[in-house]
Amino acid sequence: MSPLYIALCVFSILLCIALIIMILLQKKDARLGAGMAGMSSDNSTYWGKNKGRSLEGTLERYSKIGGAVFMALSIMICLIR
């Protein structure tokens, strides 16, 4: 095994642990299907409009970026192996 392969595998494991922690820290919405039931969305409130600046919005953004990096990293590991 090459040192690059080992380094990518270690980074992949660390990224996976970080993603698990970020996803578990996100707030669970009690009204999961509220958008489909015709209820108004949270965008009409102050907190809904400023969600991107909150911890919840930051965790959501980093989870999406981390997921994309994890997918690209997995493909790179498959190609190197």
PDB file of N, CA, C and O in Angstrom:
ATOM      1  N   MET A   1       0.826  -1.182   0.000  1.00  0.00           N
ATOM      2  CA  MET A   1       0.000   0.000   0.000  1.00  0.00           C
ATOM      3  C   MET A   1       0.872   1.249   0.000  1.00  0.00           C
ATOM      4  O   MET A   1       1.889   1.326   0.689  1.00  0.00           O
ATOM      5  N   SER A   2       0.453   2.192  -0.772  1.00  0.00           N
ATOM      6  CA  SER A   2       1.229   3.424  -0.875  1.00  0.00           C
ATOM      7  C   SER A   2       0.902   4.365   0.292  1.00  0.00           C
ATOM      8  O   SER A   2      -0.177   4.285   0.880  1.00  0.00           O
ATOM      9  N   PRO A   3       1.825   5.237   0.612  1.00  0.00           N
ATOM     10  CA  PRO A   3       1.565   6.191   1.692  1.00  0.00           C
ATOM     11  C   PRO A   3       0.393   7.132   1.387  1.00  0.00           C
ATOM     12  O   PRO A   3      -0.307   7.567   2.301  1.00  0.00           O
ATOM     13  N   LEU A   4       0.180   7.445   0.112  1.00  0.00           N
ATOM     14  CA  LEU A   4      -0.945   8.292  -0.276  1.00  0.00           C
ATOM     15  C   LEU A   4      -2.268   7.596   0.029  1.00  0.00           C
ATOM     16  O   LEU A   4      -3.206   8.225   0.518  1.00  0.00           O
ATOM     17  N   TYR A   5      -2.343   6.313  -0.258  1.00  0.00           N
ATOM     18  CA  TYR A   5      -3.555   5.528   0.020  1.00  0.00           C
ATOM     19  C   TYR A   5      -3.851   5.505   1.515  1.00  0.00           C
ATOM     20  O   TYR A   5      -4.998   5.676   1.927  1.00  0.00           O
ATOM     21  N   ILE A   6      -2.834   5.298   2.313  1.00  0.00           N
ATOM     22  CA  ILE A   6      -3.016   5.255   3.768  1.00  0.00           C
ATOM     23  C   ILE A   6      -3.452   6.626   4.297  1.00  0.00           C
ATOM     24  O   ILE A   6      -4.336   6.713   5.149  1.00  0.00           O
ATOM     25  N   ALA A   7      -2.832   7.689   3.790  1.00  0.00           N
ATOM     26  CA  ALA A   7      -3.187   9.039   4.233  1.00  0.00           C
ATOM     27  C   ALA A   7      -4.634   9.370   3.863  1.00  0.00           C
ATOM     28  O   ALA A   7      -5.357   9.958   4.666  1.00  0.00           O
ATOM     29  N   LEU A   8      -5.058   8.998   2.656  1.00  0.00           N
ATOM     30  CA  LEU A   8      -6.437   9.256   2.242  1.00  0.00           C
ATOM     31  C   LEU A   8      -7.431   8.451   3.073  1.00  0.00           C
ATOM     32  O   LEU A   8      -8.512   8.944   3.393  1.00  0.00           O
ATOM     33  N   CYS A   9      -7.075   7.223   3.422  1.00  0.00           N
ATOM     34  CA  CYS A   9      -7.956   6.403   4.259  1.00  0.00           C
ATOM     35  C   CYS A   9      -8.091   6.998   5.662  1.00  0.00           C
ATOM     36  O   CYS A   9      -9.188   7.030   6.219  1.00  0.00           O
ATOM     37  N   VAL A  10      -6.996   7.462   6.226  1.00  0.00           N
ATOM     38  CA  VAL A  10      -7.046   8.077   7.558  1.00  0.00           C
ATOM     39  C   VAL A  10      -7.878   9.356   7.508  1.00  0.00           C
ATOM     40  O   VAL A  10      -8.709   9.588   8.387  1.00  0.00           O
ATOM     41  N   PHE A  11      -7.663  10.186   6.491  1.00  0.00           N
ATOM     42  CA  PHE A  11      -8.440  11.414   6.353  1.00  0.00           C
ATOM     43  C   PHE A  11      -9.917  11.097   6.152  1.00  0.00           C
ATOM     44  O   PHE A  11     -10.777  11.815   6.664  1.00  0.00           O
ATOM     45  N   SER A  12     -10.220  10.040   5.419  1.00  0.00           N
ATOM     46  CA  SER A  12     -11.596   9.628   5.194  1.00  0.00           C
ATOM     47  C   SER A  12     -12.267   9.211   6.502  1.00  0.00           C
ATOM     48  O   SER A  12     -13.427   9.548   6.737  1.00  0.00           O
ATOM     49  N   ILE A  13     -11.559   8.495   7.337  1.00  0.00           N
ATOM     50  CA  ILE A  13     -12.113   8.072   8.628  1.00  0.00           C
ATOM     51  C   ILE A  13     -12.368   9.288   9.516  1.00  0.00           C
ATOM     52  O   ILE A  13     -13.414   9.382  10.157  1.00  0.00           O
ATOM     53  N   LEU A  14     -11.415  10.215   9.554  1.00  0.00           N
ATOM     54  CA  LEU A  14     -11.600  11.428  10.363  1.00  0.00           C
ATOM     55  C   LEU A  14     -12.771  12.269   9.859  1.00  0.00           C
ATOM     56  O   LEU A  14     -13.543  12.805  10.654  1.00  0.00           O
ATOM     57  N   LEU A  15     -12.900  12.383   8.545  1.00  0.00           N
ATOM     58  CA  LEU A  15     -14.003  13.133   7.960  1.00  0.00           C
ATOM     59  C   LEU A  15     -15.335  12.452   8.259  1.00  0.00           C
ATOM     60  O   LEU A  15     -16.334  13.124   8.513  1.00  0.00           O
ATOM     61  N   CYS A  16     -15.350  11.145   8.230  1.00  0.00           N
ATOM     62  CA  CYS A  16     -16.564  10.396   8.532  1.00  0.00           C
ATOM     63  C   CYS A  16     -17.007  10.639   9.977  1.00  0.00           C
ATOM     64  O   CYS A  16     -18.194  10.838  10.234  1.00  0.00           O
ATOM     65  N   ILE A  17     -16.073  10.625  10.906  1.00  0.00           N
ATOM     66  CA  ILE A  17     -16.393  10.891  12.310  1.00  0.00           C
ATOM     67  C   ILE A  17     -16.912  12.322  12.480  1.00  0.00           C
ATOM     68  O   ILE A  17     -17.873  12.558  13.213  1.00  0.00           O
ATOM     69  N   ALA A  18     -16.270  13.272  11.798  1.00  0.00           N
ATOM     70  CA  ALA A  18     -16.711  14.668  11.876  1.00  0.00           C
ATOM     71  C   ALA A  18     -18.121  14.828  11.310  1.00  0.00           C
ATOM     72  O   ALA A  18     -18.931  15.565  11.873  1.00  0.00           O
ATOM     73  N   LEU A  19     -18.423  14.147  10.205  1.00  0.00           N
ATOM     74  CA  LEU A  19     -19.758  14.219   9.620  1.00  0.00           C
ATOM     75  C   LEU A  19     -20.806  13.643  10.560  1.00  0.00           C
ATOM     76  O   LEU A  19     -21.893  14.204  10.694  1.00  0.00           O
ATOM     77  N   ILE A  20     -20.495  12.541  11.204  1.00  0.00           N
ATOM     78  CA  ILE A  20     -21.438  11.934  12.148  1.00  0.00           C
ATOM     79  C   ILE A  20     -21.745  12.908  13.284  1.00  0.00           C
ATOM     80  O   ILE A  20     -22.902  13.079  13.667  1.00  0.00           O
ATOM     81  N   ILE A  21     -20.707  13.540  13.816  1.00  0.00           N
ATOM     82  CA  ILE A  21     -20.900  14.488  14.917  1.00  0.00           C
ATOM     83  C   ILE A  21     -21.723  15.693  14.457  1.00  0.00           C
ATOM     84  O   ILE A  21     -22.627  16.132  15.168  1.00  0.00           O
ATOM     85  N   MET A  22     -21.416  16.231  13.269  1.00  0.00           N
ATOM     86  CA  MET A  22     -22.156  17.392  12.773  1.00  0.00           C
ATOM     87  C   MET A  22     -23.626  17.066  12.541  1.00  0.00           C
ATOM     88  O   MET A  22     -24.497  17.882  12.844  1.00  0.00           O
ATOM     89  N   ILE A  23     -23.905  15.893  12.011  1.00  0.00           N
ATOM     90  CA  ILE A  23     -25.290  15.525  11.731  1.00  0.00           C
ATOM     91  C   ILE A  23     -26.061  15.287  13.028  1.00  0.00           C
ATOM     92  O   ILE A  23     -27.237  15.640  13.126  1.00  0.00           O
ATOM     93  N   LEU A  24     -25.410  14.696  14.012  1.00  0.00           N
ATOM     94  CA  LEU A  24     -26.085  14.464  15.280  1.00  0.00           C
ATOM     95  C   LEU A  24     -26.324  15.754  16.059  1.00  0.00           C
ATOM     96  O   LEU A  24     -27.246  15.807  16.873  1.00  0.00           O
ATOM     97  N   LEU A  25     -25.532  16.782  15.837  1.00  0.00           N
ATOM     98  CA  LEU A  25     -25.712  18.057  16.533  1.00  0.00           C
ATOM     99  C   LEU A  25     -26.820  18.912  15.932  1.00  0.00           C
ATOM    100  O   LEU A  25     -27.271  19.872  16.558  1.00  0.00           O
ATOM    101  N   GLN A  26     -27.262  18.572  14.722  1.00  0.00           N
ATOM    102  CA  GLN A  26     -28.296  19.375  14.086  1.00  0.00           C
ATOM    103  C   GLN A  26     -29.624  19.184  14.783  1.00  0.00           C
ATOM    104  O   GLN A  26     -29.919  18.110  15.307  1.00  0.00           O
ATOM    105  N   LYS A  27     -30.421  20.241  14.784  1.00  0.00           N
ATOM    106  CA  LYS A  27     -31.723  20.222  15.436  1.00  0.00           C
ATOM    107  C   LYS A  27     -32.691  19.366  14.624  1.00  0.00           C
ATOM    108  O   LYS A  27     -32.748  19.461  13.398  1.00  0.00           O
ATOM    109  N   LYS A  28     -33.442  18.540  15.321  1.00  0.00           N
ATOM    110  CA  LYS A  28     -34.454  17.724  14.664  1.00  0.00           C
ATOM    111  C   LYS A  28     -35.753  18.516  14.621  1.00  0.00           C
ATOM    112  O   LYS A  28     -36.180  19.069  15.635  1.00  0.00           O
ATOM    113  N   ASP A  29     -36.372  18.571  13.470  1.00  0.00           N
ATOM    114  CA  ASP A  29     -37.613  19.318  13.309  1.00  0.00           C
ATOM    115  C   ASP A  29     -38.795  18.424  13.656  1.00  0.00           C
ATOM    116  O   ASP A  29     -38.965  17.355  13.070  1.00  0.00           O
ATOM    117  N   ALA A  30     -39.612  18.863  14.612  1.00  0.00           N
ATOM    118  CA  ALA A  30     -40.767  18.079  15.033  1.00  0.00           C
ATOM    119  C   ALA A  30     -41.833  18.048  13.940  1.00  0.00           C
ATOM    120  O   ALA A  30     -42.620  17.105  13.862  1.00  0.00           O
ATOM    121  N   ARG A  31     -41.858  19.079  13.099  1.00  0.00           N
ATOM    122  CA  ARG A  31     -42.835  19.139  12.022  1.00  0.00           C
ATOM    123  C   ARG A  31     -42.172  18.706  10.721  1.00  0.00           C
ATOM    124  O   ARG A  31     -42.048  19.502   9.789  1.00  0.00           O
ATOM    125  N   LEU A  32     -41.751  17.464  10.657  1.00  0.00           N
ATOM    126  CA  LEU A  32     -40.996  16.992   9.509  1.00  0.00           C
ATOM    127  C   LEU A  32     -41.791  17.101   8.215  1.00  0.00           C
ATOM    128  O   LEU A  32     -41.242  17.507   7.191  1.00  0.00           O
ATOM    129  N   GLY A  33     -43.050  16.753   8.239  1.00  0.00           N
ATOM    130  CA  GLY A  33     -43.876  16.818   7.038  1.00  0.00           C
ATOM    131  C   GLY A  33     -44.754  18.039   6.995  1.00  0.00           C
ATOM    132  O   GLY A  33     -45.753  18.046   6.275  1.00  0.00           O
ATOM    133  N   ALA A  34     -44.423  19.067   7.734  1.00  0.00           N
ATOM    134  CA  ALA A  34     -45.270  20.253   7.826  1.00  0.00           C
ATOM    135  C   ALA A  34     -45.372  20.983   6.487  1.00  0.00           C
ATOM    136  O   ALA A  34     -46.419  21.557   6.188  1.00  0.00           O
ATOM    137  N   GLY A  35     -44.346  20.976   5.700  1.00  0.00           N
ATOM    138  CA  GLY A  35     -44.385  21.652   4.412  1.00  0.00           C
ATOM    139  C   GLY A  35     -45.365  21.003   3.460  1.00  0.00           C
ATOM    140  O   GLY A  35     -45.972  21.681   2.630  1.00  0.00           O
ATOM    141  N   MET A  36     -45.524  19.704   3.573  1.00  0.00           N
ATOM    142  CA  MET A  36     -46.453  18.991   2.706  1.00  0.00           C
ATOM    143  C   MET A  36     -47.888  19.088   3.209  1.00  0.00           C
ATOM    144  O   MET A  36     -48.828  18.894   2.439  1.00  0.00           O
ATOM    145  N   ALA A  37     -48.065  19.385   4.491  1.00  0.00           N
ATOM    146  CA  ALA A  37     -49.405  19.444   5.067  1.00  0.00           C
ATOM    147  C   ALA A  37     -50.050  20.813   4.861  1.00  0.00           C
ATOM    148  O   ALA A  37     -51.176  21.025   5.311  1.00  0.00           O
ATOM    149  N   GLY A  38     -49.379  21.735   4.204  1.00  0.00           N
ATOM    150  CA  GLY A  38     -49.949  23.039   3.922  1.00  0.00           C
ATOM    151  C   GLY A  38     -49.669  24.074   4.993  1.00  0.00           C
ATOM    152  O   GLY A  38     -50.190  25.186   4.909  1.00  0.00           O
ATOM    153  N   MET A  39     -48.884  23.759   5.975  1.00  0.00           N
ATOM    154  CA  MET A  39     -48.554  24.728   7.013  1.00  0.00           C
ATOM    155  C   MET A  39     -47.501  25.684   6.473  1.00  0.00           C
ATOM    156  O   MET A  39     -46.761  25.355   5.546  1.00  0.00           O
ATOM    157  N   SER A  40     -47.445  26.866   7.062  1.00  0.00           N
ATOM    158  CA  SER A  40     -46.469  27.849   6.591  1.00  0.00           C
ATOM    159  C   SER A  40     -45.064  27.422   6.984  1.00  0.00           C
ATOM    160  O   SER A  40     -44.870  26.759   8.003  1.00  0.00           O
ATOM    161  N   SER A  41     -44.110  27.797   6.192  1.00  0.00           N
ATOM    162  CA  SER A  41     -42.729  27.429   6.478  1.00  0.00           C
ATOM    163  C   SER A  41     -42.125  28.391   7.484  1.00  0.00           C
ATOM    164  O   SER A  41     -42.721  29.420   7.804  1.00  0.00           O
ATOM    165  N   ASP A  42     -40.947  28.059   7.982  1.00  0.00           N
ATOM    166  CA  ASP A  42     -40.262  28.899   8.965  1.00  0.00           C
ATOM    167  C   ASP A  42     -39.610  30.123   8.337  1.00  0.00           C
ATOM    168  O   ASP A  42     -39.033  30.940   9.056  1.00  0.00           O
ATOM    169  N   ASN A  43     -39.684  30.272   7.025  1.00  0.00           N
ATOM    170  CA  ASN A  43     -39.039  31.411   6.376  1.00  0.00           C
ATOM    171  C   ASN A  43     -39.745  32.724   6.671  1.00  0.00           C
ATOM    172  O   ASN A  43     -39.187  33.794   6.429  1.00  0.00           O
ATOM    173  N   SER A  44     -40.965  32.656   7.189  1.00  0.00           N
ATOM    174  CA  SER A  44     -41.694  33.888   7.466  1.00  0.00           C
ATOM    175  C   SER A  44     -41.346  34.465   8.838  1.00  0.00           C
ATOM    176  O   SER A  44     -41.757  35.581   9.157  1.00  0.00           O
ATOM    177  N   THR A  45     -40.605  33.730   9.641  1.00  0.00           N
ATOM    178  CA  THR A  45     -40.226  34.211  10.967  1.00  0.00           C
ATOM    179  C   THR A  45     -38.812  34.780  10.933  1.00  0.00           C
ATOM    180  O   THR A  45     -38.066  34.599   9.971  1.00  0.00           O
ATOM    181  N   TYR A  46     -38.474  35.470  12.010  1.00  0.00           N
ATOM    182  CA  TYR A  46     -37.125  36.046  12.109  1.00  0.00           C
ATOM    183  C   TYR A  46     -36.068  34.955  12.096  1.00  0.00           C
ATOM    184  O   TYR A  46     -35.049  35.079  11.416  1.00  0.00           O
ATOM    185  N   TRP A  47     -36.310  33.882  12.850  1.00  0.00           N
ATOM    186  CA  TRP A  47     -35.313  32.812  12.936  1.00  0.00           C
ATOM    187  C   TRP A  47     -35.196  32.047  11.629  1.00  0.00           C
ATOM    188  O   TRP A  47     -34.116  31.566  11.285  1.00  0.00           O
ATOM    189  N   GLY A  48     -36.295  31.930  10.899  1.00  0.00           N
ATOM    190  CA  GLY A  48     -36.252  31.248   9.616  1.00  0.00           C
ATOM    191  C   GLY A  48     -35.459  32.022   8.582  1.00  0.00           C
ATOM    192  O   GLY A  48     -34.746  31.437   7.768  1.00  0.00           O
ATOM    193  N   LYS A  49     -35.587  33.357   8.619  1.00  0.00           N
ATOM    194  CA  LYS A  49     -34.870  34.185   7.649  1.00  0.00           C
ATOM    195  C   LYS A  49     -33.375  34.240   7.943  1.00  0.00           C
ATOM    196  O   LYS A  49     -32.572  34.369   7.019  1.00  0.00           O
ATOM    197  N   ASN A  50     -32.994  34.146   9.204  1.00  0.00           N
ATOM    198  CA  ASN A  50     -31.590  34.247   9.600  1.00  0.00           C
ATOM    199  C   ASN A  50     -30.991  32.899   9.969  1.00  0.00           C
ATOM    200  O   ASN A  50     -30.020  32.839  10.723  1.00  0.00           O
ATOM    201  N   LYS A  51     -31.553  31.828   9.453  1.00  0.00           N
ATOM    202  CA  LYS A  51     -31.075  30.491   9.787  1.00  0.00           C
ATOM    203  C   LYS A  51     -29.646  30.269   9.308  1.00  0.00           C
ATOM    204  O   LYS A  51     -28.884  29.560   9.966  1.00  0.00           O
ATOM    205  N   GLY A  52     -29.275  30.847   8.200  1.00  0.00           N
ATOM    206  CA  GLY A  52     -27.939  30.658   7.653  1.00  0.00           C
ATOM    207  C   GLY A  52     -26.839  31.200   8.538  1.00  0.00           C
ATOM    208  O   GLY A  52     -25.697  30.749   8.456  1.00  0.00           O
ATOM    209  N   ARG A  53     -27.170  32.172   9.389  1.00  0.00           N
ATOM    210  CA  ARG A  53     -26.174  32.770  10.276  1.00  0.00           C
ATOM    211  C   ARG A  53     -26.101  32.055  11.624  1.00  0.00           C
ATOM    212  O   ARG A  53     -25.193  32.315  12.413  1.00  0.00           O
ATOM    213  N   SER A  54     -27.043  31.164  11.890  1.00  0.00           N
ATOM    214  CA  SER A  54     -27.087  30.490  13.178  1.00  0.00           C
ATOM    215  C   SER A  54     -26.192  29.252  13.163  1.00  0.00           C
ATOM    216  O   SER A  54     -25.653  28.868  12.125  1.00  0.00           O
ATOM    217  N   LEU A  55     -26.049  28.642  14.330  1.00  0.00           N
ATOM    218  CA  LEU A  55     -25.266  27.408  14.442  1.00  0.00           C
ATOM    219  C   LEU A  55     -25.898  26.295  13.628  1.00  0.00           C
ATOM    220  O   LEU A  55     -25.196  25.491  13.014  1.00  0.00           O
ATOM    221  N   GLU A  56     -27.225  26.249  13.622  1.00  0.00           N
ATOM    222  CA  GLU A  56     -27.934  25.224  12.862  1.00  0.00           C
ATOM    223  C   GLU A  56     -27.658  25.344  11.357  1.00  0.00           C
ATOM    224  O   GLU A  56     -27.412  24.345  10.682  1.00  0.00           O
ATOM    225  N   GLY A  57     -27.702  26.563  10.851  1.00  0.00           N
ATOM    226  CA  GLY A  57     -27.417  26.785   9.434  1.00  0.00           C
ATOM    227  C   GLY A  57     -25.980  26.482   9.076  1.00  0.00           C
ATOM    228  O   GLY A  57     -25.693  25.955   8.001  1.00  0.00           O
ATOM    229  N   THR A  58     -25.073  26.819   9.988  1.00  0.00           N
ATOM    230  CA  THR A  58     -23.656  26.537   9.759  1.00  0.00           C
ATOM    231  C   THR A  58     -23.394  25.041   9.731  1.00  0.00           C
ATOM    232  O   THR A  58     -22.659  24.555   8.872  1.00  0.00           O
ATOM    233  N   LEU A  59     -23.992  24.306  10.666  1.00  0.00           N
ATOM    234  CA  LEU A  59     -23.820  22.850  10.682  1.00  0.00           C
ATOM    235  C   LEU A  59     -24.394  22.210   9.421  1.00  0.00           C
ATOM    236  O   LEU A  59     -23.818  21.270   8.873  1.00  0.00           O
ATOM    237  N   GLU A  60     -25.526  22.726   8.971  1.00  0.00           N
ATOM    238  CA  GLU A  60     -26.137  22.193   7.754  1.00  0.00           C
ATOM    239  C   GLU A  60     -25.239  22.423   6.538  1.00  0.00           C
ATOM    240  O   GLU A  60     -25.059  21.528   5.711  1.00  0.00           O
ATOM    241  N   ARG A  61     -24.681  23.622   6.437  1.00  0.00           N
ATOM    242  CA  ARG A  61     -23.798  23.955   5.316  1.00  0.00           C
ATOM    243  C   ARG A  61     -22.537  23.086   5.337  1.00  0.00           C
ATOM    244  O   ARG A  61     -22.133  22.547   4.306  1.00  0.00           O
ATOM    245  N   TYR A  62     -21.909  22.951   6.532  1.00  0.00           N
ATOM    246  CA  TYR A  62     -20.696  22.138   6.636  1.00  0.00           C
ATOM    247  C   TYR A  62     -20.972  20.656   6.404  1.00  0.00           C
ATOM    248  O   TYR A  62     -20.103  19.931   5.921  1.00  0.00           O
ATOM    249  N   SER A  63     -22.175  20.205   6.744  1.00  0.00           N
ATOM    250  CA  SER A  63     -22.537  18.811   6.482  1.00  0.00           C
ATOM    251  C   SER A  63     -22.625  18.547   4.979  1.00  0.00           C
ATOM    252  O   SER A  63     -22.185  17.504   4.495  1.00  0.00           O
ATOM    253  N   LYS A  64     -23.192  19.496   4.256  1.00  0.00           N
ATOM    254  CA  LYS A  64     -23.287  19.337   2.801  1.00  0.00           C
ATOM    255  C   LYS A  64     -21.905  19.345   2.155  1.00  0.00           C
ATOM    256  O   LYS A  64     -21.613  18.527   1.283  1.00  0.00           O
ATOM    257  N   ILE A  65     -21.066  20.267   2.586  1.00  0.00           N
ATOM    258  CA  ILE A  65     -19.707  20.340   2.033  1.00  0.00           C
ATOM    259  C   ILE A  65     -18.920  19.090   2.400  1.00  0.00           C
ATOM    260  O   ILE A  65     -18.223  18.519   1.562  1.00  0.00           O
ATOM    261  N   GLY A  66     -19.033  18.668   3.656  1.00  0.00           N
ATOM    262  CA  GLY A  66     -18.329  17.470   4.098  1.00  0.00           C
ATOM    263  C   GLY A  66     -18.783  16.217   3.362  1.00  0.00           C
ATOM    264  O   GLY A  66     -17.972  15.345   3.052  1.00  0.00           O
ATOM    265  N   GLY A  67     -20.080  16.128   3.082  1.00  0.00           N
ATOM    266  CA  GLY A  67     -20.594  14.990   2.318  1.00  0.00           C
ATOM    267  C   GLY A  67     -20.043  14.952   0.904  1.00  0.00           C
ATOM    268  O   GLY A  67     -19.697  13.887   0.392  1.00  0.00           O
ATOM    269  N   ALA A  68     -19.962  16.115   0.275  1.00  0.00           N
ATOM    270  CA  ALA A  68     -19.408  16.178  -1.085  1.00  0.00           C
ATOM    271  C   ALA A  68     -17.920  15.819  -1.085  1.00  0.00           C
ATOM    272  O   ALA A  68     -17.452  15.107  -1.974  1.00  0.00           O
ATOM    273  N   VAL A  69     -17.182  16.309  -0.092  1.00  0.00           N
ATOM    274  CA  VAL A  69     -15.745  15.981   0.009  1.00  0.00           C
ATOM    275  C   VAL A  69     -15.571  14.498   0.278  1.00  0.00           C
ATOM    276  O   VAL A  69     -14.667  13.867  -0.269  1.00  0.00           O
ATOM    277  N   PHE A  70     -16.437  13.933   1.124  1.00  0.00           N
ATOM    278  CA  PHE A  70     -16.350  12.506   1.435  1.00  0.00           C
ATOM    279  C   PHE A  70     -16.598  11.661   0.186  1.00  0.00           C
ATOM    280  O   PHE A  70     -15.914  10.659  -0.027  1.00  0.00           O
ATOM    281  N   MET A  71     -17.564  12.052  -0.636  1.00  0.00           N
ATOM    282  CA  MET A  71     -17.832  11.309  -1.868  1.00  0.00           C
ATOM    283  C   MET A  71     -16.651  11.391  -2.826  1.00  0.00           C
ATOM    284  O   MET A  71     -16.256  10.383  -3.411  1.00  0.00           O
ATOM    285  N   ALA A  72     -16.088  12.582  -2.989  1.00  0.00           N
ATOM    286  CA  ALA A  72     -14.934  12.739  -3.881  1.00  0.00           C
ATOM    287  C   ALA A  72     -13.731  11.965  -3.354  1.00  0.00           C
ATOM    288  O   ALA A  72     -12.986  11.365  -4.128  1.00  0.00           O
ATOM    289  N   LEU A  73     -13.545  11.979  -2.054  1.00  0.00           N
ATOM    290  CA  LEU A  73     -12.441  11.252  -1.438  1.00  0.00           C
ATOM    291  C   LEU A  73     -12.602   9.744  -1.619  1.00  0.00           C
ATOM    292  O   LEU A  73     -11.624   9.036  -1.860  1.00  0.00           O
ATOM    293  N   SER A  74     -13.814   9.264  -1.504  1.00  0.00           N
ATOM    294  CA  SER A  74     -14.079   7.834  -1.700  1.00  0.00           C
ATOM    295  C   SER A  74     -13.767   7.405  -3.128  1.00  0.00           C
ATOM    296  O   SER A  74     -13.210   6.331  -3.357  1.00  0.00           O
ATOM    297  N   ILE A  75     -14.131   8.252  -4.081  1.00  0.00           N
ATOM    298  CA  ILE A  75     -13.830   7.943  -5.487  1.00  0.00           C
ATOM    299  C   ILE A  75     -12.316   7.937  -5.706  1.00  0.00           C
ATOM    300  O   ILE A  75     -11.794   7.071  -6.407  1.00  0.00           O
ATOM    301  N   MET A  76     -11.617   8.893  -5.112  1.00  0.00           N
ATOM    302  CA  MET A  76     -10.152   8.939  -5.255  1.00  0.00           C
ATOM    303  C   MET A  76      -9.511   7.700  -4.653  1.00  0.00           C
ATOM    304  O   MET A  76      -8.563   7.158  -5.221  1.00  0.00           O
ATOM    305  N   ILE A  77     -10.014   7.244  -3.516  1.00  0.00           N
ATOM    306  CA  ILE A  77      -9.450   6.040  -2.886  1.00  0.00           C
ATOM    307  C   ILE A  77      -9.675   4.825  -3.774  1.00  0.00           C
ATOM    308  O   ILE A  77      -8.790   3.979  -3.902  1.00  0.00           O
ATOM    309  N   CYS A  78     -10.844   4.730  -4.386  1.00  0.00           N
ATOM    310  CA  CYS A  78     -11.116   3.598  -5.297  1.00  0.00           C
ATOM    311  C   CYS A  78     -10.195   3.630  -6.509  1.00  0.00           C
ATOM    312  O   CYS A  78      -9.719   2.587  -6.957  1.00  0.00           O
ATOM    313  N   LEU A  79      -9.941   4.817  -7.039  1.00  0.00           N
ATOM    314  CA  LEU A  79      -9.077   4.923  -8.220  1.00  0.00           C
ATOM    315  C   LEU A  79      -7.621   4.633  -7.898  1.00  0.00           C
ATOM    316  O   LEU A  79      -6.899   4.079  -8.726  1.00  0.00           O
ATOM    317  N   ILE A  80      -7.191   5.001  -6.710  1.00  0.00           N
ATOM    318  CA  ILE A  80      -5.791   4.753  -6.330  1.00  0.00           C
ATOM    319  C   ILE A  80      -5.564   3.278  -6.057  1.00  0.00           C
ATOM    320  O   ILE A  80      -4.516   2.728  -6.397  1.00  0.00           O
ATOM    321  N   ARG A  81      -6.539   2.646  -5.447  1.00  0.00           N
ATOM    322  CA  ARG A  81      -6.396   1.243  -5.105  1.00  0.00           C
ATOM    323  C   ARG A  81      -6.404   0.442  -6.359  1.00  0.00           C
ATOM    324  O   ARG A  81      -6.295  -0.783  -6.309  1.00  0.00           O
TER     325      ARG A  81
END
